[in-house]
Amino acid sequence: LQEREEARIVEYSQNVVMKQGIYRNYNSILKNSKAGIEYLYERGFNDAWIDHLEIGIMEDYKVKGRNSTYYSPAITMPVIAENGRIENIKMRVMYPTCSEDRYRRHSITTYQTENPQ
């Protein structure tokens, strides 16, 4: 099971995150998002850290939450492995309706729903 999960992570990393550079797209979108920038500034981030960590935003993220399904912007941050490969994108829902809805992984919430096994 562990080997299968590792293989899935590597495949997702190579075929989606790294190849498409979607984390860079989210970073580019953030630069024009007043709400996203303000949200990060309020939490102590500055432009240098935002650029260094390649933080971004998905403005219309569909949250399949604990109590309901709704849309909210989500802050994105690439998850970098020791070898420098971006393995995933971690997401922080900006306006969760339930505290359990705050954190998501891009591969689970986006890739698998678009590419069911």
DRENTIKE-402651 format. One record per atom (N, C-alpha, C, O): residue number from 1; residue in one letter; atom name; x, y, z. Coordinates in nm, 4 decimals. Atoms other than C-alpha are relative to their C-alpha. Layout:
<rs>
    i  aa  at        xx        yy        zz
  NUM   A  CA         X         Y         Z
...
</rs>
This chain:
<rs>
    i  aa  at        xx        yy        zz
    1   L   N    0.0839   -0.1205    0.0000
    1   L  CA    0.0000    0.0000    0.0000
    1   L   C    0.0876    0.1259    0.0000
    1   L   O    0.0600    0.2208   -0.0733
    2   Q   N   -0.0897   -0.1153   -0.0068
    2   Q  CA    0.2825    0.2417    0.0888
    2   Q   C    0.0680    0.0231   -0.1351
    2   Q   O    0.0810    0.1373   -0.1791
    3   E   N   -0.0655   -0.0127    0.1304
    3   E  CA    0.4591    0.1700   -0.2424
    3   E   C   -0.0966    0.0552   -0.1042
    3   E   O   -0.0582    0.1365   -0.1882
    4   R   N    0.1012   -0.0476    0.0941
    4   R  CA    0.1378    0.2293   -0.4353
    4   R   C   -0.0277    0.1490    0.0210
    4   R   O   -0.0430    0.2245   -0.0750
    5   E   N    0.0226   -0.1418   -0.0306
    5   E  CA    0.0813    0.5607   -0.2581
    5   E   C    0.1180    0.0849   -0.0476
    5   E   O    0.0984    0.1923   -0.1044
    6   E   N   -0.1195   -0.0722    0.0451
    6   E  CA    0.4408    0.6696   -0.3278
    6   E   C    0.0009    0.0112   -0.1525
    6   E   O    0.0352    0.1162   -0.2068
    7   A   N    0.0054   -0.0018    0.1466
    7   A  CA    0.3991    0.5761   -0.6951
    7   A   C   -0.1048    0.1002   -0.0482
    7   A   O   -0.0825    0.1696   -0.1473
    8   R   N    0.1054   -0.0953    0.0355
    8   R  CA    0.0759    0.7799   -0.7102
    8   R   C    0.0501    0.1426    0.0175
    8   R   O    0.0235    0.2284   -0.0667
    9   I   N   -0.0541   -0.1340   -0.0253
    9   I  CA    0.2521    1.0826   -0.5594
    9   I   C    0.0995    0.0384   -0.1084
    9   I   O    0.0956    0.1501   -0.1601
   10   V   N   -0.0999   -0.0277    0.1034
   10   V  CA    0.5401    1.0569   -0.8053
   10   V   C   -0.0677    0.0261   -0.1340
   10   V   O   -0.0313    0.1201   -0.2046
   11   E   N    0.0718   -0.0190    0.1268
   11   E  CA    0.3024    1.0195   -1.1015
   11   E   C   -0.0695    0.1351   -0.0030
   11   E   O   -0.0596    0.2080   -0.1017
   12   Y   N    0.0689   -0.1286   -0.0068
   12   Y  CA    0.0940    1.3170   -0.9906
   12   Y   C    0.0991    0.1151   -0.0103
   12   Y   O    0.0755    0.2129   -0.0812
   13   S   N   -0.1016   -0.1042    0.0022
   13   S  CA    0.4060    1.5231   -0.9311
   13   S   C    0.0550    0.0222   -0.1403
   13   S   O    0.0650    0.1361   -0.1859
   14   Q   N   -0.0607   -0.0107    0.1324
   14   Q  CA    0.5569    1.4493   -1.2713
   14   Q   C   -0.0994    0.0416   -0.1072
   14   Q   O   -0.0673    0.1243   -0.1926
   15   N   N    0.0964   -0.0213    0.1082
   15   N  CA    0.2415    1.4564   -1.4836
   15   N   C   -0.0898    0.1204    0.0178
   15   N   O   -0.1467    0.1698   -0.0795
   16   V   N    0.0922   -0.1115   -0.0225
   16   V  CA    0.0457    1.7361   -1.3223
   16   V   C    0.0727    0.1207    0.0576
   16   V   O    0.0810    0.2251   -0.0071
   17   V   N   -0.0551   -0.1159   -0.0702
   17   V  CA    0.2254    1.9590   -1.0749
   17   V   C    0.1219    0.0574   -0.0713
   17   V   O    0.1257    0.1769   -0.1005
   18   M   N   -0.1225   -0.0505    0.0614
   18   M  CA    0.5696    1.9829   -1.2360
   18   M   C   -0.0202    0.0328   -0.1478
   18   M   O    0.0219    0.1389   -0.1941
   19   K   N    0.0152   -0.0195    0.1452
   19   K  CA    0.4707    1.9455   -1.6027
   19   K   C   -0.0863    0.1218   -0.0308
   19   K   O   -0.0512    0.2037   -0.1157
   20   Q   N    0.0918   -0.1103    0.0288
   20   Q  CA    0.1814    2.1891   -1.5939
   20   Q   C    0.0382    0.1284    0.0733
   20   Q   O   -0.0047    0.2369    0.0339
   21   G   N   -0.0392   -0.1190   -0.0755
   21   G  CA    0.3381    2.4257   -1.3403
   21   G   C   -0.1180    0.0731    0.0595
   21   G   O   -0.1169    0.1958    0.0693
   22   I   N    0.1216   -0.0657   -0.0475
   22   I  CA   -0.0044    2.4896   -1.1930
   22   I   C    0.0233    0.0854    0.1237
   22   I   O   -0.0470    0.1844    0.1445
   23   Y   N   -0.0295   -0.0825   -0.1170
   23   Y  CA    0.1465    2.6205   -0.8696
   23   Y   C    0.0481    0.1386   -0.0433
   23   Y   O    0.0230    0.2372    0.0261
   24   R   N   -0.0444   -0.1304    0.0514
   24   R  CA    0.3072    2.8976   -1.0774
   24   R   C   -0.1190    0.0806   -0.0533
   24   R   O   -0.1224    0.2029   -0.0404
   25   N   N    0.1215   -0.0694    0.0446
   25   N  CA   -0.0294    2.9793   -1.2344
   25   N   C   -0.0725    0.0623    0.1190
   25   N   O   -0.1168    0.1770    0.1125
   26   Y   N    0.0669   -0.0523   -0.1192
   26   Y  CA   -0.1806    3.0169   -0.8867
   26   Y   C    0.0778    0.1187    0.0576
   26   Y   O    0.0170    0.2147    0.1049
   27   N   N   -0.0830   -0.1101   -0.0479
   27   N  CA    0.1140    3.2403   -0.7847
   27   N   C   -0.0231    0.1241   -0.0849
   27   N   O   -0.0307    0.2350   -0.0320
   28   S   N    0.0246   -0.1117    0.0909
   28   S  CA    0.0551    3.4585   -1.0896
   28   S   C   -0.1370    0.0632    0.0264
   28   S   O   -0.1504    0.1855    0.0251
   29   I   N    0.1355   -0.0498   -0.0288
   29   I  CA   -0.3174    3.4893   -1.0109
   29   I   C   -0.0007    0.0804    0.1296
   29   I   O   -0.0691    0.1823    0.1397
   30   L   N   -0.0051   -0.0690   -0.1291
   30   L  CA   -0.2365    3.5925   -0.6531
   30   L   C    0.0475    0.1444   -0.0147
   30   L   O   -0.0005    0.2323    0.0569
   31   K   N   -0.0552   -0.1342    0.0164
   31   K  CA   -0.0425    3.8965   -0.7736
   31   K   C   -0.1073    0.1034   -0.0353
   31   K   O   -0.0885    0.2228   -0.0117
   32   N   N    0.1109   -0.0895    0.0351
   32   N  CA   -0.3731    4.0438   -0.9005
   32   N   C   -0.1194   -0.0143    0.0935
   32   N   O   -0.2266    0.0396    0.0659
   33   S   N    0.1095    0.0251   -0.0930
   33   S  CA   -0.5845    3.9330   -0.6046
   33   S   C    0.0174    0.0839    0.1260
   33   S   O    0.0962    0.0499    0.2143
   34   K   N   -0.0089   -0.0886   -0.1165
   34   K  CA   -0.6311    4.2132   -0.3552
   34   K   C   -0.0386   -0.0748    0.1280
   34   K   O    0.0284   -0.0609    0.2304
   35   A   N    0.0454    0.0740   -0.1184
   35   A  CA   -0.8215    3.9862   -0.1141
   35   A   C    0.1045   -0.1020    0.0442
   35   A   O    0.1297   -0.1168    0.1638
   36   G   N   -0.1011    0.0994   -0.0334
   36   G  CA   -0.5550    3.7145   -0.1315
   36   G   C    0.1242    0.0619    0.0615
   36   G   O    0.1775    0.0108    0.1601
   37   I   N   -0.1185   -0.0694   -0.0531
   37   I  CA   -0.2662    3.9557   -0.0747
   37   I   C   -0.0282    0.0519    0.1409
   37   I   O    0.0540    0.0345    0.2309
   38   E   N    0.0353   -0.0514   -0.1330
   38   E  CA   -0.4448    4.1225    0.2187
   38   E   C   -0.0077   -0.1130    0.1018
   38   E   O    0.0388   -0.0986    0.2149
   39   Y   N    0.0124    0.1169   -0.0877
   39   Y  CA   -0.5235    3.7805    0.3683
   39   Y   C    0.1385   -0.0452    0.0474
   39   Y   O    0.1579   -0.0727    0.1658
   40   L   N   -0.1352    0.0441   -0.0346
   40   L  CA   -0.1543    3.6837    0.3582
   40   L   C    0.0747    0.1045    0.0827
   40   L   O    0.1454    0.0692    0.1771
   41   Y   N   -0.0653   -0.1057   -0.0780
   41   Y  CA   -0.0289    4.0214    0.4849
   41   Y   C   -0.0486   -0.0027    0.1452
   41   Y   O    0.0308    0.0137    0.2378
   42   E   N    0.0570    0.0059   -0.1349
   42   E  CA   -0.2653    3.9920    0.7843
   42   E   C    0.0591   -0.1154    0.0807
   42   E   O    0.0569   -0.1124    0.2038
   43   R   N   -0.0574    0.1171   -0.0660
   43   R  CA   -0.0969    3.6595    0.8638
   43   R   C    0.1526    0.0039    0.0050
   43   R   O    0.2171   -0.0963    0.0360
   44   G   N   -0.1426   -0.0199   -0.0174
   44   G  CA    0.2553    3.7998    0.8556
   44   G   C    0.0872   -0.0276   -0.1215
   44   G   O    0.2095   -0.0178   -0.1122
   45   F   N   -0.0786    0.0217    0.1221
   45   F  CA    0.3621    3.7164    0.4990
   45   F   C    0.0292    0.1339   -0.0660
   45   F   O   -0.0513    0.2268   -0.0585
   46   N   N   -0.0313   -0.1183    0.0810
   46   N  CA    0.5374    3.9776    0.2878
   46   N   C    0.0281   -0.0468   -0.1427
   46   N   O    0.0291   -0.1667   -0.1706
   47   D   N   -0.0200    0.0347    0.1415
   47   D  CA    0.6082    3.9910   -0.0855
   47   D   C    0.1176   -0.0938   -0.0219
   47   D   O    0.1115   -0.1824   -0.1072
   48   A   N   -0.1185    0.0848    0.0170
   48   A  CA    0.9515    3.8313   -0.0479
   48   A   C   -0.0320   -0.1456    0.0326
   48   A   O    0.0083   -0.2354   -0.0413
   49   W   N    0.0359    0.1375   -0.0369
   49   W  CA    0.8123    3.5238    0.1302
   49   W   C   -0.1021   -0.0588   -0.0963
   49   W   O   -0.0942   -0.1766   -0.1311
   50   I   N    0.1009    0.0475    0.0953
   50   I  CA    0.5148    3.4979   -0.1041
   50   I   C    0.0684   -0.0473   -0.1280
   50   I   O    0.0344   -0.1528   -0.1814
   51   D   N   -0.0719    0.0386    0.1214
   51   D  CA    0.7511    3.4894   -0.4026
   51   D   C    0.0912   -0.1198    0.0236
   51   D   O    0.0958   -0.2118   -0.0581
   52   H   N   -0.0926    0.1093   -0.0295
   52   H  CA    1.0072    3.2615   -0.2380
   52   H   C   -0.0731   -0.1340    0.0142
   52   H   O   -0.0272   -0.2358   -0.0375
   53   L   N    0.0771    0.1234   -0.0227
   53   L  CA    0.7448    3.0045   -0.1317
   53   L   C   -0.0957   -0.0305   -0.1145
   53   L   O   -0.1606   -0.1350   -0.1147
   54   E   N    0.0897    0.0121    0.1149
   54   E  CA    0.5501    3.0519   -0.4582
   54   E   C   -0.1454   -0.0230    0.0435
   54   E   O   -0.2174   -0.1063   -0.0117
   55   I   N    0.1375    0.0059   -0.0492
   55   I  CA    0.2281    3.1000   -0.2651
   55   I   C   -0.0911    0.0579   -0.1068
   55   I   O   -0.0549    0.1538   -0.1750
   56   G   N    0.0948   -0.0465    0.0998
   56   G  CA   -0.0758    3.1461   -0.4860
   56   G   C   -0.1424   -0.0040    0.0520
   56   G   O   -0.1664   -0.0192    0.1718
   57   I   N    0.1413    0.0047   -0.0377
   57   I  CA   -0.4531    3.1514   -0.4884
   57   I   C   -0.0811   -0.0685   -0.1096
   57   I   O   -0.0581   -0.0481   -0.2288
   58   M   N    0.1024    0.0550    0.0885
   58   M  CA   -0.7305    2.9475   -0.6434
   58   M   C   -0.1271    0.0744    0.0411
   58   M   O   -0.1816    0.0503    0.1489
   59   E   N    0.1059   -0.0929   -0.0404
   59   E  CA   -1.0099    3.2042   -0.6473
   59   E   C   -0.1388   -0.0615    0.0114
   59   E   O   -0.2233   -0.0081    0.0832
   60   D   N    0.1352    0.0575   -0.0021
   60   D  CA   -1.3092    2.9761   -0.7016
   60   D   C    0.0045   -0.1489    0.0355
   60   D   O   -0.0530   -0.2323   -0.0343
   61   Y   N   -0.0160    0.1381   -0.0418
   61   Y  CA   -1.2202    2.6580   -0.5160
   61   Y   C   -0.1326   -0.0571    0.0502
   61   Y   O   -0.1996    0.0036    0.1337
   62   K   N    0.1221    0.0677   -0.0433
   62   K  CA   -1.5113    2.4178   -0.4733
   62   K   C    0.0333   -0.0871    0.1205
   62   K   O    0.1035   -0.1875    0.1083
   63   V   N   -0.0253    0.0718   -0.1248
   63   V  CA   -1.5031    2.2978   -0.1129
   63   V   C   -0.1095   -0.1038    0.0197
   63   V   O   -0.2276   -0.0702    0.0290
   64   K   N    0.0935    0.1066   -0.0355
   64   K  CA   -1.6663    1.9625   -0.0515
   64   K   C    0.0169   -0.0195    0.1499
   64   K   O    0.0899   -0.1073    0.1958
   65   G   N   -0.0206   -0.0099   -0.1433
   65   G  CA   -1.6985    2.0372    0.3159
   65   G   C   -0.0728   -0.1044    0.0808
   65   G   O   -0.1464   -0.1882    0.0288
   66   R   N    0.0610    0.0946   -0.0942
   66   R  CA   -1.8089    1.8469    0.6196
   66   R   C   -0.1521    0.0114    0.0003
   66   R   O   -0.2228   -0.0892    0.0055
   67   N   N    0.1442   -0.0209   -0.0108
   67   N  CA   -2.1553    2.0043    0.6249
   67   N   C   -0.0670    0.0396   -0.1312
   67   N   O   -0.1888    0.0281   -0.1448
   68   S   N    0.0590   -0.0439    0.1267
   68   S  CA   -2.2020    2.1344    0.2703
   68   S   C    0.1090    0.0162   -0.1052
   68   S   O    0.2283    0.0072   -0.0761
   69   T   N   -0.0911   -0.0312    0.1097
   69   T  CA   -2.0460    2.2056   -0.0665
   69   T   C   -0.0183    0.1477   -0.0330
   69   T   O   -0.1308    0.1952   -0.0478
   70   Y   N    0.0052   -0.1442    0.0235
   70   Y  CA   -1.9587    2.5694   -0.1344
   70   Y   C    0.1289    0.0445   -0.0679
   70   Y   O    0.2232   -0.0335   -0.0809
   71   Y   N   -0.1186   -0.0567    0.0647
   71   Y  CA   -1.7077    2.7951   -0.3096
   71   Y   C    0.0670    0.1008    0.0924
   71   Y   O    0.0007    0.1771    0.1627
   72   S   N   -0.0793   -0.0959   -0.0780
   72   S  CA   -1.4292    2.9901   -0.1411
   72   S   C    0.1357    0.0134   -0.0679
   72   S   O    0.1842   -0.0821   -0.1287
   73   P   N   -0.1392   -0.0072    0.0451
   73   P  CA   -1.0931    3.1269   -0.2444
   73   P   C    0.0858   -0.0895    0.0902
   73   P   O    0.0530   -0.1107    0.2069
   74   A   N   -0.0922    0.0820   -0.0785
   74   A  CA   -0.8059    2.9035   -0.1303
   74   A   C    0.1436    0.0424   -0.0310
   74   A   O    0.1822    0.0559   -0.1471
   75   I   N   -0.1420   -0.0308    0.0145
   75   I  CA   -0.4432    2.9971   -0.0708
   75   I   C    0.0716   -0.1302   -0.0338
   75   I   O    0.0412   -0.2343    0.0245
   76   T   N   -0.0723    0.1201    0.0417
   76   T  CA   -0.2046    2.7514   -0.2396
   76   T   C    0.1488    0.0141    0.0311
   76   T   O    0.2051    0.1233    0.0235
   77   M   N   -0.1435    0.0013   -0.0250
   77   M  CA    0.1510    2.6509   -0.1482
   77   M   C    0.0554   -0.1355   -0.0451
   77   M   O    0.0066   -0.2399   -0.0019
   78   P   N   -0.0572    0.1268    0.0446
   78   P  CA    0.3645    2.3901   -0.3239
   78   P   C    0.0688   -0.0739    0.1153
   78   P   O    0.1313   -0.0125    0.2017
   79   V   N   -0.0679    0.0861   -0.0962
   79   V  CA    0.4883    2.0970   -0.1133
   79   V   C    0.1235   -0.0548   -0.0712
   79   V   O    0.1122   -0.1257   -0.1711
   80   I   N   -0.1253    0.0337    0.0672
   80   I  CA    0.8548    2.0420   -0.1995
   80   I   C    0.0677   -0.1157    0.0724
   80   I   O    0.0892   -0.1100    0.1934
   81   A   N   -0.0695    0.1158   -0.0558
   81   A  CA    1.0258    1.7045   -0.1466
   81   A   C    0.1483    0.0331    0.0177
   81   A   O    0.1967    0.1350   -0.0315
   82   E   N   -0.1432   -0.0210   -0.0239
   82   E  CA    1.3876    1.6714   -0.0345
   82   E   C    0.0800    0.0103   -0.1299
   82   E   O    0.1809    0.0807   -0.1355
   83   N   N   -0.0718   -0.0023    0.1277
   83   N  CA    1.4945    1.6141   -0.3960
   83   N   C   -0.0355    0.1224   -0.0848
   83   N   O    0.0109    0.1349   -0.1981
   84   G   N    0.0360   -0.1219    0.0701
   84   G  CA    1.3407    1.9489   -0.4962
   84   G   C   -0.1237   -0.0126   -0.0874
   84   G   O   -0.1713    0.0867   -0.1425
   85   R   N    0.1201    0.0216    0.0806
   85   R  CA    1.0446    1.7934   -0.6772
   85   R   C   -0.1220    0.0504    0.0767
   85   R   O   -0.1362    0.0251    0.1964
   86   I   N    0.1260   -0.0441   -0.0602
   86   I  CA    0.7103    1.9581   -0.6095
   86   I   C   -0.0946   -0.1196   -0.0033
   86   I   O   -0.1336   -0.1658   -0.1106
   87   E   N    0.0817    0.1206   -0.0074
   87   E  CA    0.4977    1.6684   -0.4883
   87   E   C   -0.1487    0.0288   -0.0014
   87   E   O   -0.2278   -0.0533   -0.0479
   88   N   N    0.1412   -0.0277   -0.0154
   88   N  CA    0.1699    1.8388   -0.4244
   88   N   C   -0.0175    0.1492    0.0227
   88   N   O    0.0795    0.2249    0.0273
   89   I   N    0.0312   -0.1387   -0.0342
   89   I  CA   -0.0012    2.1666   -0.3537
   89   I   C   -0.0935   -0.0042    0.1191
   89   I   O   -0.2006   -0.0645    0.1130
   90   K   N    0.0832   -0.0087   -0.1198
   90   K  CA   -0.1373    2.2351   -0.0068
   90   K   C   -0.0889    0.1223   -0.0153
   90   K   O   -0.0453    0.2253   -0.0667
   91   M   N    0.0954   -0.1098    0.0144
   91   M  CA   -0.4453    2.4560    0.0077
   91   M   C   -0.0601    0.0359    0.1357
   91   M   O   -0.0883   -0.0508    0.2185
   92   R   N    0.0652   -0.0504   -0.1204
   92   R  CA   -0.5894    2.6732    0.2841
   92   R   C   -0.1241    0.0765   -0.0448
   92   R   O   -0.1140    0.1842   -0.1035
   93   V   N    0.1261   -0.0646    0.0359
   93   V  CA   -0.9559    2.7577    0.2315
   93   V   C   -0.0104    0.1293    0.0812
   93   V   O    0.0008    0.1273    0.2038
   94   M   N    0.0001   -0.1294   -0.0678
   94   M  CA   -0.9877    3.1274    0.3124
   94   M   C   -0.1223    0.0203    0.0891
   94   M   O   -0.1109    0.0775    0.1975
   95   Y   N    0.1223   -0.0246   -0.0762
   95   Y  CA   -1.3478    3.1267    0.4337
   95   Y   C   -0.0759   -0.1311    0.0226
   95   Y   O   -0.1831   -0.1505   -0.0348
   96   P   N    0.0677    0.1279   -0.0229
   96   P  CA   -1.4375    2.7780    0.5617
   96   P   C   -0.1270    0.0191    0.0830
   96   P   O   -0.1319    0.1038    0.1721
   97   T   N    0.1226   -0.0057   -0.0800
   97   T  CA   -1.7889    2.7234    0.6944
   97   T   C    0.0103   -0.0907    0.1218
   97   T   O   -0.0708   -0.0817    0.2139
   98   C   N   -0.0253    0.0921   -0.1108
   98   C  CA   -1.6535    2.4537    0.9269
   98   C   C    0.1517   -0.0075    0.0174
   98   C   O    0.2246   -0.0111   -0.0817
   99   S   N   -0.1455    0.0001   -0.0219
   99   S  CA   -1.3084    2.4438    1.0887
   99   S   C    0.0686   -0.1208   -0.0637
   99   S   O    0.1869   -0.1135   -0.0970
  100   E   N   -0.0581    0.1192    0.0618
  100   E  CA   -1.2525    2.0945    0.9459
  100   E   C    0.0178    0.0152   -0.1511
  100   E   O    0.0811   -0.0692   -0.2147
  101   D   N   -0.0105   -0.0236    0.1449
  101   D  CA   -1.2788    2.2389    0.5927
  101   D   C    0.1233    0.0818   -0.0385
  101   D   O    0.1453    0.1051   -0.1573
  102   R   N   -0.1068   -0.0963    0.0278
  102   R  CA   -0.9692    2.4605    0.6209
  102   R   C    0.1098   -0.0496   -0.0927
  102   R   O    0.1500    0.0238   -0.1830
  103   Y   N   -0.1191    0.0454    0.0732
  103   Y  CA   -0.6911    2.2457    0.4735
  103   Y   C   -0.0331   -0.1124   -0.0974
  103   Y   O   -0.1077   -0.2051   -0.0658
  104   R   N    0.0221    0.0991    0.1057
  104   R  CA   -0.6885    2.0453    0.1510
  104   R   C    0.1310   -0.0238   -0.0737
  104   R   O    0.2222    0.0587   -0.0682
  105   R   N   -0.1115    0.0274    0.0906
  105   R  CA   -0.4374    1.8800   -0.0826
  105   R   C   -0.0555    0.0033   -0.1412
  105   R   O   -0.1612   -0.0537   -0.1683
  106   H   N    0.0451   -0.0166    0.1368
  106   H  CA   -0.4681    1.9654   -0.4490
  106   H   C   -0.0241   -0.1333   -0.0698
  106   H   O   -0.1237   -0.1475   -0.1407
  107   S   N    0.0139    0.1269    0.0722
  107   S  CA   -0.4185    1.6079   -0.5732
  107   S   C   -0.1253   -0.0747    0.0401
  107   S   O   -0.1892   -0.1375   -0.0443
  108   I   N    0.1184    0.0716   -0.0464
  108   I  CA   -0.6981    1.4669   -0.3615
  108   I   C   -0.1261    0.0707   -0.0481
  108   I   O   -0.2202    0.0055   -0.0934
  109   T   N    0.1226   -0.0736    0.0268
  109   T  CA   -0.9496    1.7419   -0.4270
  109   T   C   -0.0221    0.0330   -0.1467
  109   T   O   -0.1362    0.0520   -0.1887
  110   T   N    0.0148   -0.0419    0.1396
  110   T  CA   -0.8816    1.8240   -0.7907
  110   T   C    0.0324   -0.1110   -0.0971
  110   T   O   -0.0518   -0.1489   -0.1785
  111   Y   N   -0.0466    0.0969    0.0986
  111   Y  CA   -0.6824    1.5637   -0.9789
  111   Y   C   -0.0838   -0.1276    0.0014
  111   Y   O   -0.1231   -0.1757   -0.1049
  112   Q   N    0.0718    0.1266   -0.0059
  112   Q  CA   -0.8658    1.2544   -0.8557
  112   Q   C   -0.1450    0.0139   -0.0434
  112   Q   O   -0.2015   -0.0805   -0.0986
  113   T   N    0.1380   -0.0171    0.0448
  113   T  CA   -1.2103    1.4002   -0.9206
  113   T   C   -0.0060    0.0184   -0.1512
  113   T   O   -0.1055   -0.0166   -0.2146
  114   E   N   -0.0036   -0.0180    0.1444
  114   E  CA   -1.1039    1.4926   -1.2749
  114   E   C    0.0480   -0.1261   -0.0727
  114   E   O    0.0166   -0.1465   -0.1900
  115   N   N   -0.0590    0.1204    0.0591
  115   N  CA   -0.9203    1.1614   -1.3356
  115   N   C   -0.0261   -0.1212    0.0886
  115   N   O    0.0683   -0.1753    0.1461
  116   P   N    0.0286    0.1131   -0.0884
  116   P  CA   -1.0991    0.8830   -1.1458
  116   P   C    0.0708   -0.1270   -0.0476
  116   P   O    0.0874   -0.1500   -0.1674
  117   Q   N   -0.0698    0.1259    0.0304
  117   Q  CA   -0.9175    0.5487   -1.1265
  117   Q   C   -0.0973   -0.1049   -0.0477
  117   Q   O   -0.0571   -0.2172   -0.0780
</rs>
